[in-house]
Amino acid sequence: MTCTVSSIVGLTYLLAASTQAQADCSRALTEQCVIVQRIVESLRPDKAGQMRMFAYDGSEYTAAEALWMKRHLRMVLRACAQGDEADAAATLRGVTDLLNARHRAS
C-alpha cells in the first residue's frame, strides 16, 4: 500500500510540475506535449533488461528509443520553462516523428 500511495503522490507531482513548466508554451504545443507524454510514459519494461517495450497503443520500441524519447521530453519541458518555444517545438517534433513512424494503426 505504501508503494501505491507514494506512486500516486509522485505521479501527481510530475504532472503538476510538467504542467507548470509547459505554462510558458502555447496551448497547442502544451496539448501536443501531453499526448506525447502519455504514450512515452506508458513505455515501461516488464522486467529488468527488457529490450523491447510496447506502448499502450500497441506500438513497439527498443529500450534505447524509450530512453531517448524520455530525455527529449525533459528537454521540451526545460525549453518551455525557459520560454524557448521554438526549441521546444523542434525537439518535440523529433519525438513525434519517431512515434508516428512506429504507430500501429488500429
MODELLER restraints for C-alpha pairs under 7 A, 6 or more apart:
rsr = mdl.restraints
at = mdl.atoms
rsr.add(forms.Gaussian(group=physical.xy_distance, feature=features.Distance(at['CA:18:A'], at['CA:77:A']), mean=6.61, stdev=0.5))
rsr.add(forms.Gaussian(group=physical.xy_distance, feature=features.Distance(at['CA:21:A'], at['CA:77:A']), mean=5.73, stdev=0.5))
rsr.add(forms.Gaussian(group=physical.xy_distance, feature=features.Distance(at['CA:21:A'], at['CA:80:A']), mean=6.03, stdev=0.5))
rsr.add(forms.Gaussian(group=physical.xy_distance, feature=features.Distance(at['CA:21:A'], at['CA:81:A']), mean=4.68, stdev=0.5))
rsr.add(forms.Gaussian(group=physical.xy_distance, feature=features.Distance(at['CA:22:A'], at['CA:30:A']), mean=5.85, stdev=0.5))
rsr.add(forms.Gaussian(group=physical.xy_distance, feature=features.Distance(at['CA:22:A'], at['CA:77:A']), mean=6.09, stdev=0.5))
rsr.add(forms.Gaussian(group=physical.xy_distance, feature=features.Distance(at['CA:22:A'], at['CA:80:A']), mean=5.36, stdev=0.5))
rsr.add(forms.Gaussian(group=physical.xy_distance, feature=features.Distance(at['CA:22:A'], at['CA:81:A']), mean=6.37, stdev=0.5))
rsr.add(forms.Gaussian(group=physical.xy_distance, feature=features.Distance(at['CA:24:A'], at['CA:80:A']), mean=5.46, stdev=0.5))
rsr.add(forms.Gaussian(group=physical.xy_distance, feature=features.Distance(at['CA:24:A'], at['CA:81:A']), mean=5.93, stdev=0.5))
rsr.add(forms.Gaussian(group=physical.xy_distance, feature=features.Distance(at['CA:24:A'], at['CA:83:A']), mean=5.56, stdev=0.5))
rsr.add(forms.Gaussian(group=physical.xy_distance, feature=features.Distance(at['CA:25:A'], at['CA:80:A']), mean=5.34, stdev=0.5))
rsr.add(forms.Gaussian(group=physical.xy_distance, feature=features.Distance(at['CA:25:A'], at['CA:83:A']), mean=6.75, stdev=0.5))
rsr.add(forms.Gaussian(group=physical.xy_distance, feature=features.Distance(at['CA:25:A'], at['CA:85:A']), mean=5.69, stdev=0.5))
rsr.add(forms.Gaussian(group=physical.xy_distance, feature=features.Distance(at['CA:29:A'], at['CA:89:A']), mean=6.94, stdev=0.5))
rsr.add(forms.Gaussian(group=physical.xy_distance, feature=features.Distance(at['CA:39:A'], at['CA:55:A']), mean=6.06, stdev=0.5))
rsr.add(forms.Gaussian(group=physical.xy_distance, feature=features.Distance(at['CA:39:A'], at['CA:56:A']), mean=6.71, stdev=0.5))
rsr.add(forms.Gaussian(group=physical.xy_distance, feature=features.Distance(at['CA:40:A'], at['CA:66:A']), mean=6.89, stdev=0.5))
rsr.add(forms.Gaussian(group=physical.xy_distance, feature=features.Distance(at['CA:40:A'], at['CA:69:A']), mean=6.83, stdev=0.5))
rsr.add(forms.Gaussian(group=physical.xy_distance, feature=features.Distance(at['CA:40:A'], at['CA:70:A']), mean=6.67, stdev=0.5))
rsr.add(forms.Gaussian(group=physical.xy_distance, feature=features.Distance(at['CA:42:A'], at['CA:55:A']), mean=5.30, stdev=0.5))
rsr.add(forms.Gaussian(group=physical.xy_distance, feature=features.Distance(at['CA:42:A'], at['CA:56:A']), mean=5.94, stdev=0.5))
rsr.add(forms.Gaussian(group=physical.xy_distance, feature=features.Distance(at['CA:43:A'], at['CA:53:A']), mean=5.94, stdev=0.5))
rsr.add(forms.Gaussian(group=physical.xy_distance, feature=features.Distance(at['CA:43:A'], at['CA:54:A']), mean=6.02, stdev=0.5))
rsr.add(forms.Gaussian(group=physical.xy_distance, feature=features.Distance(at['CA:43:A'], at['CA:55:A']), mean=5.13, stdev=0.5))
rsr.add(forms.Gaussian(group=physical.xy_distance, feature=features.Distance(at['CA:43:A'], at['CA:66:A']), mean=6.61, stdev=0.5))
rsr.add(forms.Gaussian(group=physical.xy_distance, feature=features.Distance(at['CA:44:A'], at['CA:53:A']), mean=6.64, stdev=0.5))
rsr.add(forms.Gaussian(group=physical.xy_distance, feature=features.Distance(at['CA:45:A'], at['CA:53:A']), mean=5.99, stdev=0.5))
rsr.add(forms.Gaussian(group=physical.xy_distance, feature=features.Distance(at['CA:51:A'], at['CA:62:A']), mean=5.63, stdev=0.5))
rsr.add(forms.Gaussian(group=physical.xy_distance, feature=features.Distance(at['CA:51:A'], at['CA:63:A']), mean=5.26, stdev=0.5))
rsr.add(forms.Gaussian(group=physical.xy_distance, feature=features.Distance(at['CA:52:A'], at['CA:60:A']), mean=6.74, stdev=0.5))
rsr.add(forms.Gaussian(group=physical.xy_distance, feature=features.Distance(at['CA:52:A'], at['CA:61:A']), mean=5.67, stdev=0.5))
rsr.add(forms.Gaussian(group=physical.xy_distance, feature=features.Distance(at['CA:52:A'], at['CA:62:A']), mean=4.50, stdev=0.5))
rsr.add(forms.Gaussian(group=physical.xy_distance, feature=features.Distance(at['CA:52:A'], at['CA:63:A']), mean=5.82, stdev=0.5))
rsr.add(forms.Gaussian(group=physical.xy_distance, feature=features.Distance(at['CA:53:A'], at['CA:60:A']), mean=5.73, stdev=0.5))
rsr.add(forms.Gaussian(group=physical.xy_distance, feature=features.Distance(at['CA:53:A'], at['CA:61:A']), mean=5.32, stdev=0.5))
rsr.add(forms.Gaussian(group=physical.xy_distance, feature=features.Distance(at['CA:53:A'], at['CA:62:A']), mean=6.05, stdev=0.5))
rsr.add(forms.Gaussian(group=physical.xy_distance, feature=features.Distance(at['CA:53:A'], at['CA:63:A']), mean=6.56, stdev=0.5))
rsr.add(forms.Gaussian(group=physical.xy_distance, feature=features.Distance(at['CA:54:A'], at['CA:60:A']), mean=4.57, stdev=0.5))
rsr.add(forms.Gaussian(group=physical.xy_distance, feature=features.Distance(at['CA:54:A'], at['CA:61:A']), mean=6.28, stdev=0.5))
rsr.add(forms.Gaussian(group=physical.xy_distance, feature=features.Distance(at['CA:58:A'], at['CA:104:A']), mean=6.41, stdev=0.5))
rsr.add(forms.Gaussian(group=physical.xy_distance, feature=features.Distance(at['CA:59:A'], at['CA:102:A']), mean=5.81, stdev=0.5))
rsr.add(forms.Gaussian(group=physical.xy_distance, feature=features.Distance(at['CA:59:A'], at['CA:103:A']), mean=5.16, stdev=0.5))
rsr.add(forms.Gaussian(group=physical.xy_distance, feature=features.Distance(at['CA:59:A'], at['CA:104:A']), mean=5.38, stdev=0.5))
rsr.add(forms.Gaussian(group=physical.xy_distance, feature=features.Distance(at['CA:60:A'], at['CA:102:A']), mean=6.69, stdev=0.5))
rsr.add(forms.Gaussian(group=physical.xy_distance, feature=features.Distance(at['CA:69:A'], at['CA:95:A']), mean=5.85, stdev=0.5))
rsr.add(forms.Gaussian(group=physical.xy_distance, feature=features.Distance(at['CA:72:A'], at['CA:91:A']), mean=6.52, stdev=0.5))
rsr.add(forms.Gaussian(group=physical.xy_distance, feature=features.Distance(at['CA:73:A'], at['CA:92:A']), mean=6.87, stdev=0.5))
rsr.add(forms.Gaussian(group=physical.xy_distance, feature=features.Distance(at['CA:76:A'], at['CA:88:A']), mean=4.48, stdev=0.5))
rsr.add(forms.Gaussian(group=physical.xy_distance, feature=features.Distance(at['CA:76:A'], at['CA:91:A']), mean=6.16, stdev=0.5))
rsr.add(forms.Gaussian(group=physical.xy_distance, feature=features.Distance(at['CA:76:A'], at['CA:92:A']), mean=6.29, stdev=0.5))
rsr.add(forms.Gaussian(group=physical.xy_distance, feature=features.Distance(at['CA:79:A'], at['CA:85:A']), mean=6.55, stdev=0.5))
rsr.add(forms.Gaussian(group=physical.xy_distance, feature=features.Distance(at['CA:79:A'], at['CA:87:A']), mean=6.35, stdev=0.5))
rsr.add(forms.Gaussian(group=physical.xy_distance, feature=features.Distance(at['CA:79:A'], at['CA:88:A']), mean=5.19, stdev=0.5))
rsr.add(forms.Gaussian(group=physical.xy_distance, feature=features.Distance(at['CA:80:A'], at['CA:88:A']), mean=6.08, stdev=0.5))
